[in-house]
Amino acid sequence: MLVKFVGANASLQAYGYRFEKDKPVRVDDAKVLAKLKERKDFELLEEVKPVSRKKAEGKSEEGGTDADTGEGKAAE
């Protein structure tokens, strides 16, 4: 989970992690996350996973299937 330090200082060392103001840091330790959640100068963020872009509809790669017919490229 990502944790962002929103306190008054420019940075802070806590629980073995270095937090810079408004810069998210990945913290995977559940015990540390529980402690940081209790502190008002830290904000826990949900991680957003990047969504891969789909290729243009109707176009297929060599050996792929045609979006309209469902047939393989080799069938052409």
C-alpha positions as CSV (number, residue, x, y, z in Angstrom):
1,M,0.0,0.0,0.0
2,L,1.2,3.5,-0.7
3,V,1.6,5.9,2.3
4,K,2.0,9.7,1.9
5,F,3.4,11.9,4.6
6,V,1.3,15.1,4.9
7,G,2.9,16.6,8.1
8,A,4.6,19.9,8.5
9,N,8.2,18.8,8.0
10,A,9.9,18.3,4.6
11,S,10.6,14.7,5.5
12,L,10.5,12.2,8.3
13,Q,12.2,8.9,9.2
14,A,9.7,6.5,10.8
15,Y,9.5,2.7,11.2
16,G,12.5,2.1,8.9
17,Y,11.0,4.2,6.1
18,R,11.9,7.7,4.9
19,F,8.9,9.8,4.0
20,E,9.1,13.0,2.0
21,K,6.2,15.4,2.2
22,D,3.5,14.6,-0.3
23,K,5.6,11.8,-2.0
24,P,4.0,8.3,-1.8
25,V,6.1,5.5,-0.4
26,R,5.3,1.8,-0.8
27,V,4.9,0.1,2.6
28,D,4.1,-3.7,2.6
29,D,4.5,-4.4,6.4
30,A,1.0,-4.8,7.9
31,K,2.2,-3.8,11.4
32,V,3.8,-0.6,10.1
33,L,0.7,0.2,8.1
34,A,-1.5,-0.2,11.2
35,K,0.8,2.2,13.2
36,L,0.8,4.8,10.3
37,K,-2.9,4.6,9.9
38,E,-3.3,5.8,13.6
39,R,-1.1,8.9,12.9
40,K,-2.8,12.1,11.6
41,D,0.3,13.1,9.6
42,F,0.1,10.1,7.3
43,E,-2.4,9.3,4.6
44,L,-2.9,5.7,3.3
45,L,-3.6,5.6,-0.5
46,E,-5.2,2.9,-2.6
47,E,-2.8,1.7,-5.3
48,V,-4.2,2.3,-8.8
49,K,-3.0,-0.3,-11.2
50,P,-2.4,0.9,-14.7
51,V,-4.9,-0.3,-17.3
52,S,-3.3,-1.5,-20.5
53,R,-4.6,0.1,-23.7
54,K,-6.5,-2.1,-26.1
55,K,-5.4,-2.2,-29.7
56,A,-7.7,-0.6,-32.2
57,E,-10.8,-2.7,-32.8
58,G,-11.0,-4.7,-36.0
59,K,-7.2,-4.9,-36.3
60,S,-5.5,-8.2,-35.5
61,E,-1.8,-9.2,-35.3
62,E,-0.3,-12.0,-37.2
63,G,-1.6,-15.3,-35.9
64,G,-4.3,-13.6,-33.9
65,T,-8.1,-13.7,-34.4
66,D,-10.1,-11.3,-36.5
67,A,-12.4,-9.4,-34.2
68,D,-15.3,-9.5,-36.6
69,T,-15.3,-13.2,-37.6
70,G,-13.4,-14.9,-34.8
71,E,-11.3,-16.7,-37.4
72,G,-7.5,-16.9,-37.2
73,K,-5.4,-14.9,-39.6
74,A,-4.2,-18.1,-41.2
75,A,-7.8,-18.8,-42.4
76,E,-7.6,-15.9,-44.8
